[in-house]
Every structure is written in structure tokens, then in C-alpha cells.
Amino acid sequence: MRSKTLKPEINDIAFDMRVNKGILPTIEISGHTFYVDIRMDKLRPKDDFLSKGIVFSEISKYYDEKNEAYTIPYNPVTHEFQEPNYKNLSKFPDDLIAVKFPSEKLLDPIGFNRITGCDESHGLADKKLNLKYTAELIPWDKTFMSDLLRKNVKEQDIFDKSTKGKGRKI
């Protein structure tokens, strides 16, 4: 019997699989499975070795502290985070989707504890340890991109009106 200091008795099977068997948590994003690999600072595609995956340090500006989650533009073909050209964006991207998923601390609390130097079971007593997650698909109009598009379209409209009729005469 394990001592009471290792408190994840809520889900001992998941704790054993993560700590003793080295099983990494996974997250499904738009039908593709990723390993939550905290040591490599990324969500690593399970079976796409050409993809660099989703690197946490590259998506840090998409982190929402209040919800402890990321909402990012994601390319489902390359299985990677992909930033559109926000400055010239005049419509929602056709090749990207918006996905939301928990922070690395919530996706893999044991891995997070390890890299921060805490005891593996730190903070697990009151949480359910999970090894499988699914990212949430977010409609573009429910993201920050709606306001950005309105602003870009308005600026383009102002620019078009100011340049109308001007140009070279022959």
C-alpha cells in the first residue's frame, strides 16, 4: 500500500501509468493525437514525425491565465500551430482552425512538477489525474480575431476611399 503522502488515490491507475510506466498524457486535436511532452516543451504528434508539433514557448502569448488555457490558430494538415498574417487578414483563414486546450500544468501535472523541481504528487490530492484530453474547437467569431478582422476591413475601406480616383493620368 502506498503511503498517504502520495495522495492521488482518486485515480491510482493513472498515477501508476504516468509515474511508474512512463506513459505520457495525450490530447486529441481535430482528430489527431498528440503526446503532452513537457520535457520537450511541446505537444508532439503521435505519428507525424515531419511535424514540429505545438511548442509551448511559441504559443505563450495565446495563454489565458484566467482560464488556464491556450486558444491558438492550428493547421490540421501540418499538425502545427500556425500564425496567420494578422496585419493583412480580411477574412477568417480557410486553412486554419481555432482550438482551445488546458495549460501544460493541467495537461501533465506530474511532468510539470518534475521540471519545476516539485514532488511528483504535489497538488494532486484535490485533482483528478487524467491521461487523455480533447481540445475544443472554437468558432473564429468567438476569438480575438473577430475584432481584428473588423479593424482590418475598416482600415482597408478607409484606404480604398482615400486612394480612389488618384493615380497616374496618361
C-alpha positions as CSV (number, residue, x, y, z in Angstrom):
1,M,0.0,0.0,0.0
2,R,1.3,3.4,-0.9
3,S,1.9,6.0,1.8
4,K,-0.6,8.8,2.2
5,T,1.9,11.4,1.1
6,L,1.3,10.3,-2.5
7,K,-2.3,11.4,-2.5
8,P,-3.6,10.7,-5.9
9,E,-5.7,7.9,-4.6
10,I,-8.5,9.5,-6.6
11,N,-7.0,7.8,-9.7
12,D,-4.2,5.5,-8.7
13,I,-4.2,3.7,-12.1
14,A,-3.4,6.9,-14.0
15,F,-0.8,7.9,-11.4
16,D,0.9,4.5,-11.7
17,M,0.8,4.6,-15.5
18,R,2.3,8.1,-15.6
19,V,4.9,7.7,-12.8
20,N,5.9,4.1,-12.9
21,K,5.3,3.1,-16.6
22,G,6.3,6.5,-18.1
23,I,3.0,6.8,-20.1
24,L,2.7,10.4,-21.4
25,P,-0.8,12.1,-21.4
26,T,-2.3,12.6,-24.8
27,I,-4.6,15.2,-26.3
28,E,-6.6,14.9,-29.4
29,I,-6.7,18.0,-31.6
30,S,-9.0,17.9,-34.6
31,G,-8.8,14.1,-34.8
32,H,-5.1,13.8,-34.4
33,T,-3.4,12.5,-31.2
34,F,-0.5,14.4,-29.6
35,Y,1.7,13.5,-26.6
36,V,2.0,16.1,-23.9
37,D,5.8,16.2,-23.7
38,I,6.7,18.8,-21.1
39,R,10.4,17.9,-21.2
40,M,10.4,18.8,-24.9
41,D,8.2,21.9,-24.3
42,K,5.6,20.7,-26.8
43,L,2.6,18.8,-27.8
44,R,4.3,16.2,-30.0
45,P,2.3,14.5,-32.8
46,K,1.9,10.8,-32.1
47,D,2.6,9.6,-35.7
48,D,3.7,12.6,-37.7
49,F,7.5,12.8,-37.4
50,L,7.8,15.6,-40.0
51,S,5.6,18.0,-37.9
52,K,7.3,20.0,-35.2
53,G,4.0,19.9,-33.2
54,I,2.9,22.7,-31.0
55,V,5.7,24.3,-28.9
56,F,4.5,25.8,-25.7
57,S,7.1,28.6,-25.7
58,E,5.9,29.7,-29.2
59,I,2.3,30.0,-28.1
60,S,2.8,31.8,-24.8
61,K,1.0,34.9,-26.0
62,Y,-2.1,32.9,-26.6
63,Y,-2.3,31.8,-23.0
64,D,-5.3,32.9,-20.9
65,E,-4.3,33.0,-17.2
66,K,-7.9,33.3,-16.1
67,N,-9.0,30.1,-17.8
68,E,-5.5,28.4,-17.6
69,A,-5.8,27.5,-21.3
70,Y,-4.5,28.3,-24.7
71,T,-6.6,29.2,-27.7
72,I,-4.4,29.0,-30.8
73,P,-4.7,29.0,-34.6
74,Y,-3.9,25.4,-35.7
75,N,-3.2,23.9,-39.1
76,P,-4.9,20.5,-39.2
77,V,-2.9,19.4,-42.3
78,T,0.6,20.1,-40.9
79,H,-0.4,19.3,-37.2
80,E,1.2,22.5,-36.1
81,F,0.5,25.9,-34.6
82,Q,0.4,28.5,-37.4
83,E,0.0,32.2,-37.1
84,P,-1.8,33.9,-39.9
85,N,-0.6,37.3,-41.3
86,Y,-2.8,39.3,-38.9
87,K,-1.9,42.6,-40.5
88,N,-3.4,41.7,-43.9
89,L,-6.2,39.5,-42.7
90,S,-9.5,40.4,-44.2
91,K,-11.4,37.1,-43.6
92,F,-11.1,34.1,-41.3
93,P,-8.4,31.7,-42.5
94,D,-9.7,28.8,-44.5
95,D,-6.7,26.5,-43.8
96,L,-6.6,27.1,-40.1
97,I,-8.9,26.3,-37.1
98,A,-9.0,27.8,-33.6
99,V,-8.5,25.2,-30.8
100,K,-8.6,25.6,-27.1
101,F,-6.8,23.3,-24.6
102,P,-5.6,23.4,-21.0
103,S,-2.1,24.6,-19.9
104,E,0.8,22.2,-19.7
105,K,0.4,22.3,-15.9
106,L,-3.1,20.9,-16.2
107,L,-2.4,18.5,-19.0
108,D,0.5,16.9,-17.3
109,P,0.8,18.0,-13.6
110,I,3.3,15.2,-12.9
111,G,5.6,16.3,-15.8
112,F,5.2,19.9,-14.8
113,N,6.1,19.1,-11.2
114,R,9.2,17.3,-12.4
115,I,10.5,20.2,-14.5
116,T,9.8,22.7,-11.7
117,G,11.5,20.6,-9.1
118,C,8.4,19.8,-7.1
119,D,7.5,16.4,-5.7
120,E,5.6,14.4,-8.4
121,S,2.4,14.3,-6.4
122,H,2.4,18.0,-5.5
123,G,-1.1,19.5,-5.9
124,L,-2.7,16.2,-7.0
125,A,-4.6,15.5,-3.8
126,D,-7.6,17.6,-4.8
127,K,-7.4,17.0,-8.6
128,K,-8.4,14.1,-10.9
129,L,-5.4,12.9,-12.8
130,N,-6.2,12.4,-16.4
131,L,-4.1,10.9,-19.2
132,K,-6.5,11.7,-22.2
133,Y,-7.8,15.1,-23.2
134,T,-9.6,16.5,-26.2
135,A,-9.0,20.1,-27.5
136,E,-12.1,22.2,-28.0
137,L,-12.8,23.6,-31.5
138,I,-13.6,27.3,-31.2
139,P,-15.5,29.2,-33.9
140,W,-13.3,32.0,-35.3
141,D,-16.0,34.6,-34.4
142,K,-15.7,33.7,-30.7
143,T,-11.9,34.5,-30.8
144,F,-10.0,37.8,-30.7
145,M,-9.8,37.5,-34.5
146,S,-13.3,38.9,-35.0
147,D,-12.3,42.3,-33.6
148,L,-9.1,42.2,-35.6
149,L,-10.9,41.5,-38.9
150,R,-13.4,44.3,-38.3
151,K,-10.5,46.7,-37.7
152,N,-8.5,45.5,-40.8
153,V,-11.6,45.7,-43.0
154,K,-12.4,49.2,-41.8
155,E,-8.8,50.3,-42.3
156,Q,-8.8,48.8,-45.8
157,D,-12.1,50.5,-46.6
158,I,-10.7,53.9,-45.4
159,F,-7.5,53.3,-47.5
160,D,-9.6,52.4,-50.6
161,K,-11.7,55.5,-50.3
162,S,-8.7,57.8,-49.8
163,T,-6.9,56.4,-52.9
164,K,-10.0,56.2,-55.2
165,G,-9.6,58.4,-58.3
166,K,-5.9,59.1,-57.5
167,G,-3.3,57.7,-59.7
168,R,-1.3,58.3,-62.8
169,K,-3.0,60.0,-65.7
170,I,-2.0,59.4,-69.2
